[in-house]
């Protein structure tokens, strides 16, 4: 298999700009393409096209591949009615500490990092969390990469803020 993986900013070689640097999707899930060699040609198992051209690494919708989001894809820091696969109530929308944060203060988005409340043009710091808005980072998320001898690539990231934290 030949797999193109777009690394998070903190792992990008030679300070190159990372493919995705926005605040919606988890940065370790950006897969550009998956190909394998067939008998007479290369077979594409997953395409290489970006769906939004020109590509903007800072736009929340610019994720590709798995583009994982630890949330329900809706506004608000909590989903309060029939959320997710099991239709449960009052679950986090992938953000931690949003309600407690003051305007200009930090909150966590699982898999993304520490973001600043009210830091995007569409955001009102007195209103609720807006999942598809480009929040600014309080700190650039740090990722670790491990490549065991068996051919796997493992990307890890963790963040902590006050009483909240996560590890992916």
Buried (B, 14 or more C-beta within 10 A) or exposed (E): EEBBBBBBBBBBEEEEEBBBBBBBBBBBBBBBBBBEEEEEEEEEEBEEEBEEEEEBBEBBEBBBBEBBBBBBEBBBBBBEEEBEEEEEEEBBBBBBBBEBBEEEBBBBBBBBBBBBBBBBEEBEBEEBBBBBBBBEBBEEBBBEBEEEEEEEEEBEBEBEBEEBEBEB
